Amino acid sequence: MRFGSLLVALQFGLIFLLAALAAPKAWHTFVPVGALMMLGIAVALAAWTLRHNRLGNFNIRPTPKNWGMLVTSGPYQWIRHPMYTSVLLGAGALAWTANAAAGWLAWSALALVLLVKSMLEERWMREQHAGYAAYALHSKRFLPWLF
């Protein structure tokens, strides 16, 4: 439980760091078109995810809610963690805007944190939801058809 909370704190700390690294360029110059497109995809994926997995059903910590339901529709058909994918896309837009090695290093650390968080969450989801193991065989963790 505490490890899950630490992962959430690291996640938000790294997102804040990425925002701080991107802010000077975003305010004084322009945001690259590719970064804006990534951000748009991140927002669209987050909205699609929330349409299928309502706010009360998921937890920001990797611990599944006791009354939570297993959702396998919408983006969950292909991706087990679409909100993490959305976070990575949005953070990628920040790293791209920052255009610095520090930004991509922070993005890589965030990707590692979300990977560990997803592994922990999946272990607990298997314990709570009998159909999770079968579902995991037919979906990818972050990227459809790839990973």
C-alpha positions as CSV (number, residue, x, y, z in Angstrom):
1,M,0.0,0.0,0.0
2,R,2.7,2.5,0.9
3,F,4.7,1.5,-2.1
4,G,1.7,2.3,-4.3
5,S,1.4,5.8,-2.7
6,L,5.1,6.4,-3.3
7,L,4.6,5.5,-7.0
8,V,1.8,8.0,-7.2
9,A,3.9,10.7,-5.5
10,L,6.7,10.0,-8.0
11,Q,4.3,10.1,-10.9
12,F,3.0,13.5,-10.0
13,G,6.4,14.8,-9.1
14,L,7.8,13.9,-12.5
15,I,4.8,15.4,-14.3
16,F,5.3,18.6,-12.3
17,L,9.0,18.6,-13.2
18,L,8.2,18.1,-16.9
19,A,5.7,21.0,-16.8
20,A,8.4,23.2,-15.1
21,L,10.9,22.2,-17.8
22,A,8.5,23.0,-20.6
23,A,7.0,26.2,-19.2
24,P,9.7,28.6,-20.3
25,K,9.6,27.6,-23.9
26,A,5.8,27.4,-23.9
27,W,5.5,30.9,-22.5
28,H,8.3,32.6,-24.5
29,T,8.3,30.8,-27.8
30,F,5.9,28.3,-29.3
31,V,4.9,24.8,-28.6
32,P,5.9,22.4,-31.4
33,V,3.0,21.3,-33.6
34,G,3.9,17.6,-32.9
35,A,3.7,18.2,-29.2
36,L,0.3,19.8,-29.5
37,M,-0.9,16.8,-31.5
38,M,0.4,14.5,-28.8
39,L,-1.4,16.5,-26.2
40,G,-4.6,16.3,-28.3
41,I,-4.3,12.6,-28.5
42,A,-3.7,12.3,-24.8
43,V,-6.8,14.4,-24.0
44,A,-8.9,12.4,-26.4
45,L,-7.7,9.1,-25.0
46,A,-8.4,10.2,-21.4
47,A,-11.9,11.4,-22.4
48,W,-12.6,8.1,-24.2
49,T,-11.3,6.2,-21.2
50,L,-13.5,8.1,-18.7
51,R,-16.5,7.4,-20.9
52,H,-16.0,3.7,-20.4
53,N,-14.5,3.6,-16.9
54,R,-16.4,6.2,-14.7
55,L,-14.5,8.2,-12.1
56,G,-15.8,6.1,-9.2
57,N,-14.6,2.8,-10.6
58,F,-10.9,3.4,-10.8
59,N,-8.3,4.5,-8.3
60,I,-5.3,6.8,-8.7
61,R,-3.3,4.3,-6.6
62,P,-2.6,0.9,-8.0
63,T,-4.9,-0.7,-5.5
64,P,-8.2,-1.7,-7.1
65,K,-11.4,-0.6,-5.4
66,N,-13.2,-3.4,-3.5
67,W,-16.5,-2.7,-5.4
68,G,-14.7,-1.9,-8.7
69,M,-15.8,-3.6,-11.9
70,L,-13.5,-5.0,-14.6
71,V,-13.9,-2.8,-17.7
72,T,-13.0,-4.3,-21.1
73,S,-14.8,-2.0,-23.5
74,G,-13.7,1.2,-25.3
75,P,-9.9,1.6,-25.2
76,Y,-9.7,-1.2,-22.7
77,Q,-10.4,-3.6,-25.5
78,W,-6.8,-3.0,-26.6
79,I,-5.0,-1.3,-23.7
80,R,-5.2,-2.4,-20.1
81,H,-4.0,1.0,-18.8
82,P,-5.2,3.7,-21.2
83,M,-5.0,6.4,-18.6
84,Y,-1.3,5.7,-18.1
85,T,-0.9,5.8,-21.9
86,S,-2.7,9.2,-21.8
87,V,-0.3,10.4,-19.1
88,L,2.7,9.2,-21.1
89,L,1.5,11.0,-24.2
90,G,0.8,14.2,-22.3
91,A,4.2,14.0,-20.6
92,G,5.8,13.3,-24.0
93,A,4.3,16.6,-25.2
94,L,5.9,18.4,-22.3
95,A,9.3,16.7,-22.9
96,W,9.1,17.6,-26.5
97,T,8.3,21.2,-25.7
98,A,11.2,21.3,-23.1
99,N,13.5,20.0,-25.9
100,A,16.1,19.1,-23.4
101,A,17.8,15.9,-22.2
102,A,16.4,16.5,-18.7
103,G,12.9,16.4,-20.1
104,W,13.4,13.1,-21.8
105,L,15.1,11.7,-18.8
106,A,12.2,12.8,-16.6
107,W,9.8,11.2,-19.2
108,S,11.8,8.0,-19.1
109,A,11.6,7.9,-15.3
110,L,7.9,8.5,-15.5
111,A,7.5,5.6,-17.9
112,L,9.4,3.4,-15.5
113,V,7.2,4.5,-12.6
114,L,4.0,3.8,-14.6
115,L,5.4,0.4,-15.7
116,V,6.1,-0.6,-12.1
117,K,2.7,0.8,-11.0
118,S,0.9,-1.1,-13.7
119,M,2.6,-4.4,-12.8
120,L,1.6,-4.0,-9.2
121,E,-1.9,-3.1,-10.2
122,E,-2.2,-6.1,-12.5
123,R,-1.1,-8.4,-9.7
124,W,-3.9,-7.1,-7.5
125,M,-6.4,-7.1,-10.4
126,R,-5.8,-10.8,-10.9
127,E,-6.5,-11.5,-7.3
128,Q,-9.8,-9.4,-7.3
129,H,-11.2,-10.2,-10.8
130,A,-11.3,-13.8,-11.9
131,G,-11.5,-12.8,-15.6
132,Y,-8.5,-10.5,-15.5
133,A,-5.8,-13.1,-16.5
134,A,-7.8,-14.0,-19.6
135,Y,-8.4,-10.4,-20.4
136,A,-4.6,-9.6,-20.1
137,L,-3.8,-12.3,-22.7
138,H,-5.9,-10.4,-25.3
139,S,-4.8,-6.8,-24.6
140,K,-1.6,-4.9,-24.3
141,R,-0.4,-2.9,-21.3
142,F,0.2,0.6,-22.9
143,L,0.2,0.4,-26.7
144,P,-2.3,-1.5,-28.8
145,W,-0.8,-4.5,-30.6
146,L,2.7,-3.7,-29.3
147,F,3.2,-3.4,-25.5
